Amino acid sequence: MECPILVWMLFLNREMTAEEYDKCHQTMLTCAPHAQVRHEPAVGDTMRQIIAHLLPLLMMRHRRIPRLRWRDMVSPNGKHWIEQDPDNVRGTNRIKSMIGYHLAYDNNLVGMVMTQGRQRDVVNIGIGLKQLCVYPPETPILVYAESFHHKLTPLERTFIEPSLGEEVVLRRLCLMLALKQAYIKAIGQPIGFDWSRLEFNIPEETAAGDGEPLQGWEFRVWQANIAIRRNGEVLEETYQCACAFFRGTPKTRFIWQKERKQLESWVQFINLDQLINVVPKLTD
């Protein structure tokens, strides 16, 4: 299944103003009414949700397709895809013109993964993001890791043994959580899904659900390093990222993207300033 994967990652390089929040929220209501995010500027997650719902609009504008020329569709289990106007894409090309996408965010990073092809192929895609940090900030890393044990299998817990050291434990924990989030969203499972039903054996590069091998999946793994300005100070943050896509191949494949040039071929980074500059044009 030759469906190219693209990822857009928007980082909040600065704080959003009240006026910008209002404009973004109004644009979302106009162009993505299915989003239904409340207007609550004091609640940080609403800003991230609004930005996430603007990313498909930004992507379609980048492709020079007016808003009136496409529709945002959703399956019964919440999987989204974009269907273009028949006048834009004709004949057999229209069948493979569907754009499946998924949105996610964590703290100062908002991501969208997308692919194009037949509708039944493109909807099985998801992205997971997990910042390499603890919360609350003063929490010891090993205590923080232990609080996620209920989401891990006995095998996965051995990958984050305290004897491995805090840095290794945090990195591996975030990796497994990002992979699980990406897969859960790719298959359209609800929030209450039991994460411990999934098992990622990182050393063996295998994945299983309810004890059965997950076959036909492609998992891509990378890290995002961003710089943000808060209260006049520049802070650096690192996020573990993963995307899951069902290709229907005989085996499941893991792709570890560490080279920057390779990553830049399918992952694009933008910041809040770039989004705000184009918001007035997203309704066109």
Secondary structure as GFF3:
##gff-version 3
##sequence-region A 1 284
A	DSSP	beta_strand	5	11	.	.	.	ID=ss1
A	DSSP	alpha_helix	18	31	.	.	.	ID=ss2
A	DSSP	alpha_helix	44	62	.	.	.	ID=ss3
A	DSSP	three_ten_helix	67	69	.	.	.	ID=ss4
A	DSSP	beta_strand	70	74	.	.	.	ID=ss5
A	DSSP	beta_strand	80	84	.	.	.	ID=ss6
A	DSSP	alpha_helix	92	95	.	.	.	ID=ss7
A	DSSP	beta_strand	98	106	.	.	.	ID=ss8
A	DSSP	beta_strand	109	117	.	.	.	ID=ss9
A	DSSP	alpha_helix	119	122	.	.	.	ID=ss10
A	DSSP	beta_strand	125	131	.	.	.	ID=ss11
A	DSSP	alpha_helix	141	146	.	.	.	ID=ss12
A	DSSP	three_ten_helix	149	151	.	.	.	ID=ss13
A	DSSP	alpha_helix	154	158	.	.	.	ID=ss14
A	DSSP	three_ten_helix	162	164	.	.	.	ID=ss15
A	DSSP	alpha_helix	166	186	.	.	.	ID=ss16
A	DSSP	three_ten_helix	195	197	.	.	.	ID=ss17
A	DSSP	beta_strand	198	201	.	.	.	ID=ss18
A	DSSP	beta_strand	206	209	.	.	.	ID=ss19
A	DSSP	beta_strand	212	213	.	.	.	ID=ss20
A	DSSP	beta_strand	217	230	.	.	.	ID=ss21
A	DSSP	beta_strand	233	246	.	.	.	ID=ss22
A	DSSP	beta_strand	253	256	.	.	.	ID=ss23
A	DSSP	alpha_helix	260	264	.	.	.	ID=ss24
A	DSSP	beta_strand	267	271	.	.	.	ID=ss25
A	DSSP	alpha_helix	272	278	.	.	.	ID=ss26
A	DSSP	three_ten_helix	279	281	.	.	.	ID=ss27
###
